[in-house]
Amino acid sequence: MAAEYDKRNEEYKKMLADAFIAKISGRGFGYVEDVYAEILDLAEKHAE
């Protein structure tokens, strides 16, 4: 059970990192705050 959770957690972190990089490179650094807020929102939903 724990191993499966760790694996899903790693995949989730990678997905977030990829989305973060794509948004920053696509829009420039002015949007970092917006992206960070979205990531926090996603993380909260994922934690539920």
C-alpha positions as CSV (number, residue, x, y, z in Angstrom):
1,M,0.0,0.0,0.0
2,A,2.7,2.5,1.0
3,A,4.8,1.7,-2.1
4,E,1.8,2.3,-4.4
5,Y,1.1,5.6,-2.6
6,D,4.8,6.7,-3.0
7,K,4.7,5.8,-6.7
8,R,1.5,7.8,-7.3
9,N,2.9,10.7,-5.3
10,E,6.1,10.7,-7.4
11,E,4.0,10.7,-10.6
12,Y,1.9,13.5,-9.3
13,K,5.0,15.6,-8.4
14,K,6.5,15.1,-11.8
15,M,3.2,16.0,-13.5
16,L,3.0,19.2,-11.4
17,A,6.7,20.1,-12.2
18,D,6.1,19.5,-16.0
19,A,3.0,21.7,-15.9
20,F,4.8,24.4,-13.9
21,I,7.7,24.5,-16.4
22,A,5.3,24.5,-19.4
23,K,3.4,27.5,-18.0
24,I,6.5,29.5,-17.1
25,S,8.1,29.0,-20.5
26,G,4.9,29.6,-22.3
27,R,3.9,32.8,-20.6
28,G,7.0,34.3,-19.0
29,F,7.9,34.9,-15.4
30,G,5.1,37.4,-14.7
31,Y,2.7,34.5,-14.2
32,V,4.7,32.6,-11.6
33,E,2.4,33.7,-8.8
34,D,-0.7,32.5,-10.7
35,V,0.9,29.2,-11.5
36,Y,2.0,28.8,-7.9
37,A,-1.5,29.5,-6.7
38,E,-2.9,26.9,-9.1
39,I,-0.4,24.3,-7.9
40,L,-1.4,24.9,-4.2
41,D,-5.0,24.6,-5.2
42,L,-4.3,21.3,-7.1
43,A,-2.3,20.0,-4.1
44,E,-5.2,20.7,-1.7
45,K,-7.6,18.9,-4.0
46,H,-5.1,16.0,-4.3
47,A,-4.8,15.8,-0.5
48,E,-8.5,15.3,0.0
